[in-house]
Amino acid sequence: MLALFFASSTVLLFCLIKFHWYMSVWALLILVVISLLNLNSFFISFSMYNMFLSVDSVSSVLILLSFWISCMMFLASQGSVNINKNSSKLFCFFVVVLNEVLVLAFLVSDILVFYFMFEASLIPTLMLILGWGYQPERLQAGMYMMLYTVSASLPLLLIILLSSKYTMSLMFMYNYLSKYSFMGFLSAWSYSILLLFIFLAFLVKLPMFFVHLWLPKAHVEAPVAGSMILAAILLKLGGYGILRSYQYFNINLSFSTVFLLNLGLWGGVLTSMICFRQIDLKSLIAYSSIGHMSLVLAGIFSNNVWGWSGSVVLMVAHGLCSSALFALANYSYEKTHTRSLFMNKGMLMSLPILSLWWFMFSAMNMAAPPSINLMGEILMFPSIMSFFGHSIVCLMFMSFLAAVYSMYLYSGTQHGASPKFMTPFNSFSSSGLSLMFFHWIPANLLIMKSDIFML
């Protein structure tokens, strides 16, 4: 994984000098190959290269996903970013900077550096939204995202600094193995309240129900590349941060963890119901993302090895599926010039090949086999029910509603009469077909290599 860090730094250096659209795609593909060559790190429980960099199976998988989705972003953005103008170089620069920040966030073994990388990922994302967004409200959406995330993460910074005073270390594993922690001297209620402040930054990023309002607004205003990286990678920073917080603070079962598990379950049910009230394609996909990440939250707080493994599987599956759905929504928008579900009709008659991909990813969104969404849910459901038996009610509702709104999304866009104002088209670009294919293949074939997700 040191090779990944140095390779991504070299790509950033080239970007500062002179960068080209296709050169950036090839550079990211080389980083994907380097990630695949480091597959042996998937089977290392926790490998520390030095006092700054360390790797385990979770960070390995998420780094590989980051590079892969970034390549897909370039394929999807060819229509929305003019690759013959100087703006494309700026676009490449922000994408590569974001990848560098993400690699550092997933590799560092110091929780304070991780915190700063966690916050730094907002800056290139904000630049993508402001620079290439579609609507005038993109400035307000960007401010929503910044204020929600930054204000919620300030208590975490104070707690990290306080913890380092007692343990004399900021390393993830050192504090986990240490017998001394200031949290051991707190009462039960103080401990529970402190845990809420620790997890608040990651719950906003995930996002959890009640602190999710920034996400649909950011998705609606963001360009297709911004939506893809936001859904596929940046939301996973929240789940990764919760896993690392468990490791650093050596967290035990408390009222807060039980409360957050139940809030995740019922929040997932409510956001799944909210999906039926959406008339914007990107807004519907964004709310479905909140529902899926609520299940990830419940799996993590189940305090079970299967729950943690299922959460990692579902994060990867959601990253590939939601990224493809946002790309499909953008292809439909380029033809119909609207994202309204009432206006996008009859795609099945106009372009059956696009309808095929809508069907494939809608089926994946409802965890149909052989996608790894199904494997994640199979791992997660028993672990959540073993922790809290009555959670079966929420899990039944979430599974059923996910199937219903996925069918609603597919049937609403593909059936019916074509709108008169739609741009005539009878073909689909080869880059678009490649984009869909490269999303579908890993999301369905990784189920044959499920051992890489076991922590």
Disulfide bonds with the S-S distance in Angstrom:
none
